[in-house]
Amino acid sequence: MRLFIKDSERRPDPAPVKTDDRKVVLVGLVLWIVALGVMLALLPQLQSSGLVWLLWTVVVGFGLGLVLLVYTSKRHS
């Protein structure tokens, strides 16, 4: 097994695949919204067991997803 290939022996790189990353981000955002609904429905149990940080984790995940959606939308256009 060789660890280094000379440039003259390399095959050309394949062409990049065109994808729409916005669809993937939107699916993730929908999942975060579902998780937020579950967390809000279970809020009394979360408060009594001291696990309110789970709610904030979902809120931060949703916020980061929105930032990523803006980024991918600007990158796509």
Backbone as JSON Lines, residues from 0, in Angstrom:
{"i":0,"aa":"M","n":[0.85,-1.17,0.0],"ca":[0.0,0.0,0.0],"c":[0.9,1.24,0.0]}
{"i":1,"aa":"R","n":[0.6,2.16,-0.89],"ca":[1.37,3.38,-0.98],"c":[0.64,4.51,-0.26]}
{"i":2,"aa":"L","n":[1.39,5.32,0.45],"ca":[0.79,6.44,1.18],"c":[0.85,7.74,0.39]}
{"i":3,"aa":"F","n":[1.64,7.78,-0.65],"ca":[1.78,9.0,-1.42],"c":[1.69,8.67,-2.9]}
{"i":4,"aa":"I","n":[0.9,9.43,-3.64],"ca":[0.76,9.23,-5.08],"c":[1.3,10.47,-5.77]}
{"i":5,"aa":"K","n":[2.1,10.26,-6.77],"ca":[2.63,11.38,-7.54],"c":[1.51,12.1,-8.26]}
{"i":6,"aa":"D","n":[1.68,13.39,-8.47],"ca":[0.65,14.17,-9.17],"c":[0.38,13.63,-10.57]}
{"i":7,"aa":"S","n":[1.39,13.1,-11.2],"ca":[1.2,12.58,-12.56],"c":[0.36,11.3,-12.56]}
{"i":8,"aa":"E","n":[0.28,10.6,-11.43],"ca":[-0.47,9.35,-11.34],"c":[-1.89,9.55,-10.82]}
{"i":9,"aa":"R","n":[-2.21,10.73,-10.36],"ca":[-3.54,10.98,-9.79],"c":[-4.6,11.08,-10.87]}
{"i":10,"aa":"R","n":[-5.76,10.55,-10.55],"ca":[-6.91,10.75,-11.42],"c":[-7.48,12.14,-11.16]}
{"i":11,"aa":"P","n":[-8.17,12.73,-12.11],"ca":[-8.75,14.06,-11.85],"c":[-9.86,14.0,-10.81]}
{"i":12,"aa":"D","n":[-10.03,15.1,-10.09],"ca":[-11.08,15.16,-9.08],"c":[-12.44,15.11,-9.76]}
{"i":13,"aa":"P","n":[-13.43,14.47,-9.13],"ca":[-14.77,14.45,-9.73],"c":[-15.41,15.83,-9.62]}
{"i":14,"aa":"A","n":[-16.37,16.06,-10.49],"ca":[-17.09,17.34,-10.47],"c":[-17.95,17.41,-9.2]}
{"i":15,"aa":"P","n":[-18.05,18.58,-8.58],"ca":[-18.88,18.7,-7.38],"c":[-20.36,18.45,-7.69]}
{"i":16,"aa":"V","n":[-21.05,17.84,-6.75],"ca":[-22.47,17.55,-6.9],"c":[-23.26,18.79,-6.49]}
{"i":17,"aa":"K","n":[-24.2,19.18,-7.33],"ca":[-25.02,20.34,-7.0],"c":[-26.15,19.89,-6.07]}
{"i":18,"aa":"T","n":[-26.23,20.53,-4.92],"ca":[-27.26,20.2,-3.94],"c":[-27.94,21.46,-3.47]}
{"i":19,"aa":"D","n":[-29.12,21.3,-2.91],"ca":[-29.84,22.43,-2.31],"c":[-29.84,22.2,-0.81]}
{"i":20,"aa":"D","n":[-28.9,22.81,-0.12],"ca":[-28.75,22.6,1.32],"c":[-29.9,23.2,2.12]}
{"i":21,"aa":"R","n":[-30.65,24.08,1.51],"ca":[-31.76,24.71,2.24],"c":[-32.81,23.68,2.63]}
{"i":22,"aa":"K","n":[-33.03,22.68,1.8],"ca":[-34.03,21.65,2.12],"c":[-33.61,20.87,3.37]}
{"i":23,"aa":"V","n":[-32.35,20.55,3.45],"ca":[-31.84,19.81,4.61],"c":[-31.98,20.65,5.87]}
{"i":24,"aa":"V","n":[-31.65,21.94,5.77],"ca":[-31.76,22.82,6.93],"c":[-33.22,22.98,7.34]}
{"i":25,"aa":"L","n":[-34.13,23.07,6.37],"ca":[-35.55,23.18,6.7],"c":[-36.07,21.93,7.42]}
{"i":26,"aa":"V","n":[-35.62,20.76,7.0],"ca":[-36.02,19.53,7.69],"c":[-35.51,19.56,9.13]}
{"i":27,"aa":"G","n":[-34.27,20.0,9.32],"ca":[-33.74,20.11,10.67],"c":[-34.52,21.1,11.51]}
{"i":28,"aa":"L","n":[-34.91,22.23,10.92],"ca":[-35.7,23.22,11.66],"c":[-37.06,22.66,12.06]}
{"i":29,"aa":"V","n":[-37.67,21.89,11.19],"ca":[-38.96,21.27,11.53],"c":[-38.78,20.32,12.71]}
{"i":30,"aa":"L","n":[-37.69,19.58,12.71],"ca":[-37.44,18.66,13.83],"c":[-37.2,19.43,15.13]}
{"i":31,"aa":"W","n":[-36.5,20.58,15.06],"ca":[-36.31,21.4,16.26],"c":[-37.64,21.97,16.76]}
{"i":32,"aa":"I","n":[-38.54,22.33,15.83],"ca":[-39.85,22.84,16.23],"c":[-40.65,21.74,16.93]}
{"i":33,"aa":"V","n":[-40.58,20.53,16.41],"ca":[-41.26,19.4,17.06],"c":[-40.69,19.17,18.45]}
{"i":34,"aa":"A","n":[-39.36,19.22,18.55],"ca":[-38.73,19.03,19.86],"c":[-39.12,20.15,20.82]}
{"i":35,"aa":"L","n":[-39.25,21.37,20.32],"ca":[-39.68,22.49,21.16],"c":[-41.1,22.27,21.66]}
{"i":36,"aa":"G","n":[-41.97,21.78,20.81],"ca":[-43.34,21.49,21.24],"c":[-43.38,20.43,22.33]}
{"i":37,"aa":"V","n":[-42.55,19.4,22.17],"ca":[-42.5,18.34,23.18],"c":[-41.98,18.9,24.51]}
{"i":38,"aa":"M","n":[-40.94,19.72,24.42],"ca":[-40.37,20.3,25.64],"c":[-41.36,21.23,26.35]}
{"i":39,"aa":"L","n":[-42.1,21.99,25.57],"ca":[-43.1,22.88,26.19],"c":[-44.24,22.09,26.81]}
{"i":40,"aa":"A","n":[-44.6,20.97,26.18],"ca":[-45.65,20.12,26.74],"c":[-45.19,19.47,28.04]}
{"i":41,"aa":"L","n":[-43.9,19.18,28.14],"ca":[-43.35,18.53,29.33],"c":[-42.69,19.52,30.29]}
{"i":42,"aa":"L","n":[-42.96,20.8,30.14],"ca":[-42.28,21.81,30.94],"c":[-42.46,21.61,32.45]}
{"i":43,"aa":"P","n":[-43.66,21.29,32.96],"ca":[-43.75,21.07,34.42],"c":[-42.85,19.93,34.92]}
{"i":44,"aa":"Q","n":[-42.77,18.85,34.15],"ca":[-41.91,17.75,34.55],"c":[-40.44,18.15,34.47]}
{"i":45,"aa":"L","n":[-40.09,18.96,33.47],"ca":[-38.71,19.41,33.34],"c":[-38.32,20.3,34.51]}
{"i":46,"aa":"Q","n":[-39.24,21.17,34.91],"ca":[-38.95,22.06,36.03],"c":[-38.81,21.28,37.34]}
{"i":47,"aa":"S","n":[-39.68,20.31,37.54],"ca":[-39.61,19.56,38.8],"c":[-38.37,18.68,38.89]}
{"i":48,"aa":"S","n":[-37.85,18.24,37.76],"ca":[-36.66,17.38,37.79],"c":[-35.37,18.16,37.54]}
{"i":49,"aa":"G","n":[-35.46,19.48,37.34],"ca":[-34.27,20.3,37.15],"c":[-33.63,20.15,35.78]}
{"i":50,"aa":"L","n":[-34.41,19.82,34.79],"ca":[-33.89,19.63,33.44],"c":[-34.36,20.71,32.46]}
{"i":51,"aa":"V","n":[-34.51,21.92,32.94],"ca":[-34.98,23.02,32.08],"c":[-33.93,23.34,31.02]}
{"i":52,"aa":"W","n":[-32.68,22.98,31.27],"ca":[-31.63,23.24,30.29],"c":[-31.91,22.53,28.96]}
{"i":53,"aa":"L","n":[-32.7,21.45,29.0],"ca":[-33.06,20.78,27.75],"c":[-33.9,21.69,26.86]}
{"i":54,"aa":"L","n":[-34.78,22.47,27.47],"ca":[-35.58,23.43,26.71],"c":[-34.68,24.46,26.04]}
{"i":55,"aa":"W","n":[-33.69,24.95,26.77],"ca":[-32.79,25.96,26.21],"c":[-31.9,25.36,25.13]}
{"i":56,"aa":"T","n":[-31.59,24.1,25.23],"ca":[-30.82,23.43,24.18],"c":[-31.6,23.42,22.88]}
{"i":57,"aa":"V","n":[-32.9,23.14,22.97],"ca":[-33.75,23.13,21.79],"c":[-33.87,24.55,21.21]}
{"i":58,"aa":"V","n":[-34.01,25.55,22.07],"ca":[-34.12,26.93,21.59],"c":[-32.84,27.35,20.87]}
{"i":59,"aa":"V","n":[-31.69,27.01,21.42],"ca":[-30.42,27.35,20.78],"c":[-30.26,26.59,19.46]}
{"i":60,"aa":"G","n":[-30.65,25.34,19.42],"ca":[-30.58,24.57,18.18],"c":[-31.45,25.17,17.1]}
{"i":61,"aa":"F","n":[-32.64,25.62,17.47],"ca":[-33.53,26.27,16.51],"c":[-32.92,27.58,16.02]}
{"i":62,"aa":"G","n":[-32.35,28.36,16.94],"ca":[-31.72,29.63,16.55],"c":[-30.55,29.42,15.6]}
{"i":63,"aa":"L","n":[-29.71,28.43,15.9],"ca":[-28.6,28.14,15.01],"c":[-29.09,27.64,13.64]}
{"i":64,"aa":"G","n":[-30.18,26.92,13.64],"ca":[-30.77,26.48,12.37],"c":[-31.25,27.66,11.54]}
{"i":65,"aa":"L","n":[-31.82,28.67,12.2],"ca":[-32.25,29.87,11.47],"c":[-31.05,30.6,10.87]}
{"i":66,"aa":"V","n":[-29.99,30.71,11.65],"ca":[-28.76,31.34,11.13],"c":[-28.24,30.57,9.93]}
{"i":67,"aa":"L","n":[-28.23,29.25,10.02],"ca":[-27.76,28.43,8.92],"c":[-28.66,28.55,7.7]}
{"i":68,"aa":"L","n":[-29.96,28.69,7.91],"ca":[-30.88,28.87,6.79],"c":[-30.59,30.18,6.06]}
{"i":69,"aa":"V","n":[-30.34,31.24,6.8],"ca":[-29.99,32.52,6.17],"c":[-28.69,32.38,5.4]}
{"i":70,"aa":"Y","n":[-27.71,31.72,5.99],"ca":[-26.41,31.53,5.34],"c":[-26.55,30.74,4.04]}
{"i":71,"aa":"T","n":[-27.28,29.63,4.1],"ca":[-27.42,28.8,2.89],"c":[-28.26,29.51,1.83]}
{"i":72,"aa":"S","n":[-29.22,30.33,2.24],"ca":[-30.03,31.06,1.26],"c":[-29.18,32.11,0.55]}
{"i":73,"aa":"K","n":[-28.32,32.8,1.29],"ca":[-27.44,33.78,0.65],"c":[-26.41,33.1,-0.24]}
{"i":74,"aa":"R","n":[-25.94,31.95,0.17],"ca":[-24.94,31.22,-0.6],"c":[-25.55,30.64,-1.87]}
{"i":75,"aa":"H","n":[-26.83,30.26,-1.81],"ca":[-27.5,29.66,-2.95],"c":[-27.79,30.69,-4.04]}
{"i":76,"aa":"S","n":[-28.09,31.92,-3.65],"ca":[-28.46,32.93,-4.66],"c":[-27.26,33.59,-5.29]}
